[in-house]
């Protein structure tokens, strides 16, 4: 019981800390983790843009290829980056932690579990929250995380695309990060539907069995005379 109370307390505390870190109202990501086309677009965005600084050390290219229905040849030819030579490798970064700390004052975090930790609305709001601010080191600030140390690598895309197009890309990227944080989530959601159907069907014989067992108690059946 003490462990349960401790878990609840830590959960509430972490939620409060995240809320304190993001005083702005978060945008709704409206992602669909079952949309494989969106996940594939997000995967390419993540690998081509984010891995310049960030790694995803718990995600293997092979798992990505299988889950998102991308051929191994496509992955090997167009997705392997920064020291990755085979499809069984994890997604690595071009930047070492030491180099990141020297460049930005802090090592860029691994992003595998970021969507799980922050939530998809936070990730999407963060990606949509960059704005020009000449007072900052890199010329951009962020509405969700003030004085962010990260340079806005997608600035040129944001300026050249329409707001609708850029928003779609950021949703795709957020969607992929949600999948990456829990690759089994799409399967779990689909399997959960069958579990619910099974339980609803099982409810019928269970209810009939209960009715039979309790018939005497409820006076539905007269006692058998000897």
Secondary structure as GFF3:
##gff-version 3
##sequence-region A 1 226
A	DSSP	alpha_helix	2	21	.	.	.	ID=ss1
A	DSSP	alpha_helix	36	49	.	.	.	ID=ss2
A	DSSP	three_ten_helix	50	52	.	.	.	ID=ss3
A	DSSP	beta_strand	56	60	.	.	.	ID=ss4
A	DSSP	alpha_helix	61	68	.	.	.	ID=ss5
A	DSSP	alpha_helix	72	78	.	.	.	ID=ss6
A	DSSP	beta_strand	90	91	.	.	.	ID=ss7
A	DSSP	alpha_helix	97	104	.	.	.	ID=ss8
A	DSSP	alpha_helix	114	118	.	.	.	ID=ss9
A	DSSP	alpha_helix	120	128	.	.	.	ID=ss10
A	DSSP	beta_strand	130	132	.	.	.	ID=ss11
A	DSSP	beta_strand	140	142	.	.	.	ID=ss12
A	DSSP	alpha_helix	155	160	.	.	.	ID=ss13
A	DSSP	alpha_helix	163	181	.	.	.	ID=ss14
A	DSSP	alpha_helix	185	213	.	.	.	ID=ss15
###
